[in-house]
Amino acid sequence: MKTNASKRTRSPRSARERTYRLLRKKLLSGSYAPNQRLTEEAIARELGVSRTPVREALHKLDLEGLVEPAGARGFRVPEDSVAEMDELFAIRAVMEGHALACLSGLVTDEQIASLHQFIDEAEKASLAGNIKDVFEYNTRFHDLLYSLLAHERPRLYNLIEDMRDYVVRYRKNTLVNLKGVQRSILGHKKIVMALSLGDPQLCEHVMRKHVSEAREDTNPSGL
């Protein structure tokens, strides 16, 4: 039995999927710079796999728009696009606005208290000049919000989680200056207030405004 399990773990299919997911994660997290060349040989060495799963992963990621062909030299990381970013934030505003409206009737007092705690910690980190921790607590704030959708609105939850994978590389850029940090924290306070009031329309309006402000504070690659 152990031998069979081991074989399944090392199957070509699992190797392809693991390579694809790892490479996708690195691209979305900004591990590779815009215009950086991505060759099968280099990535295979980096990930400790053969060239075949890397080749398949790159072609799949090309279809997703996360890499682009670079002639005979393989692929490269595309530059951040203003049009793409605008589209992502517009979709995010609609989905997350609707999500918060749904949450207005689901969130508990205990969960509201947890959201307040994340805001407080983000403020402390901001005052200490620790932007990394601000980003961490802001992420935990959103993680808690959308975890509440997992059972009640599973399809919406999955759509938002997929979108967040793409948005995260831009969202980091909203916290590079004091204005962005302050607006993000204030936006979270308004979100919690709207949830506490239990007003779906207000919740949707506040979240859409929050996403819009995040877009204004985002300036990837100097664009």
N, C-alpha and C positions, 0 to 999 in steps of 0.2 A: 504493500500500500504506500509506503513512504517513497519507494522508487517511482511509482506512477505520479505521485504528487510532485516530486522533484522534476519529472519530465514535463509536466504541465507548466510548471513555473518557468522552465527554460525554453518553452516552445517558441517557434518563430513568431507566432501571432502575438504572444505576450511581450516579446522583445520589441516588436514593431509598435505596439500600443504604448509601452513604457517609454520608448524613445520619442515618440510623437508628443506625449504629454509633457515630458521633461523639457523638450525643446520649445514647445508652445509656452510653457510657464516661464522659461528664460526670456523669450521674446516679449511677452506681455509685461514682465517685471522690469524691462529695460536693461537686462544684463548685456545686451548687444547694442552698440551705438548705431544711430542712423547711418546708412550707406556702408556699414561694415560688411565685408565679404564673408560669405558662409560657404565653405567648401566641405564636401563630404568627408575628405580625409581629416581635416582639422576637427570637425565636430565628432567624428568617430573616435578620434584620439581623446578628445575632451570628455566624452560620455562613456568611453570604455566599451564601445560596441563596434560591430562591423559596419561597413559602408552601406549595406543593403537596407537596413531599417532607417538609416539616416536619409538615404535617397528617397524612400517612400514618404517619410515624414516631411521632408522639404517640399515635395510635390503637393502633399495634402495641405500644408501651410500656405503654399502659393495660392491654392483655391480659396483659402480664407482671407487672403490679402495681408498676411503677416510677414511674408517674404515676397520678393519679386525676382524674376530671372535676371541674370547678369551675364548673358552670352555664354560662351564656352567655359567661363570661369565659375559657373555655378549660380548661386543666388546671393542676394544682398538684403539687408534690412532697409525697408522703405523709409523715406523721411516722413516725419509727422506731417499730416495734411490738415490744414485749417478746415477744409470742407468735410473731411471725415470726422474731425473732432466735433464740428457743429452738429453733424448728423447724430453722432453718438450721444451727445448731451441732450439733443432734442428728444430722442427716443427715451433716454433715461428720465427726463422730466415727466413725460407722459406716463410711463410705467410706474415710477416711484411715487408720483403724485396719486395715481389710482391706488397703489399699494397702501399708502398712508391713510387714505380715506377708508379702506377696508379695515385697517388696524384700529381705527378710532373706536370700534365697538368690541375689540378683542383684548386690548392691553389692560393689564392689572395694575393696581397701586404698587405692588412689589416691583414690577417691571419698570414702571415710571421712576421709582426710586433708583433702580440700577442705571437707568439712562441719565438721571441727574448726577450720579456718581461718576460716570464716564466724562460728563461735561466738566465737573469740578476738577478731575484729574488732568484733563486737557488744559484747563485754565492755569493750573499750577505749573504744568510743563511749559506753557507759553511764557509765563512770568520768569521762569528759569532759563528761557531761551533754548529749550530742548525741543526742537521741531520734530525730531524723530518720534518722541513720545507723544506729541500732539497728534501726529498722524496715526500712531498706534491706537490711542484712545478714541479718536474719531472713527477709525475702522471698527473698533469693538462696538461703538455706538450703533453703527449701521448693521453690523453683524447681528446684534440682538434684535433690532427692529425687524429684520427680514427673516430671522429664524422663526418668528411668530407666524409667518405665512406658510411655513413648510407643511403643516397639516391642514390648515384651513383653505389655503389657496396654492396648492402644490405646483400647478402649471405656471402661475404668475411668479412664484418663488424661483422656479428653474429658469425662467426667462430673465429675471433680474440678476440671478447669480451668473448667468452666461454673459450678460451685458457688463456686469461689474468687472469681469476678467479683462475686458477690453478697455474699460474706462480707467482702471486703477493707474495705468502708466501716465495718464493725463492728470488724474486727481492729485498725485504727489506734487505736481507743479503749482497747485493752488495754495500750498503752504510754504512757499519760498520767501514770503514777505509778511510783515506784521499785519498789513491790511487783510491779506487772505486768511491768516490765522484767526484774526478777530471776527471777521465776517462768518467764517465757518462755525466758530463756537457760538456766536449769537444766533446763527441759523438753527443750530441744534436746540438752543433754549426755546426758540419759537416753535419748533417741532413738538417738543415735549409739552409746551403750553397748549398747543392745538389738540394734542392727544388727550390731555387732562380735561379739556372742555368737551370732548366727545363730539365734535362738530366735523362731519366728513368733508363738507365743502371747504371749510377753513383748513383742514389738514391737507387737502389736495393743493390748495392755493399756496400754503406755506412751503410745502415740499417743492413745488414747481419753482417758486422764487429762490429757494435754497440752491437748487441745481443750476438755475440761471446765473446766480452770483458765482457759483463755482466755475462756471464756464468763463465768466468775465475775468476771474483771477487766474485762469490758466493761460500760459504762454509758452508752449513747448518749443524748444529749439530756436527761441528768439522770434517765432512767427507772430 
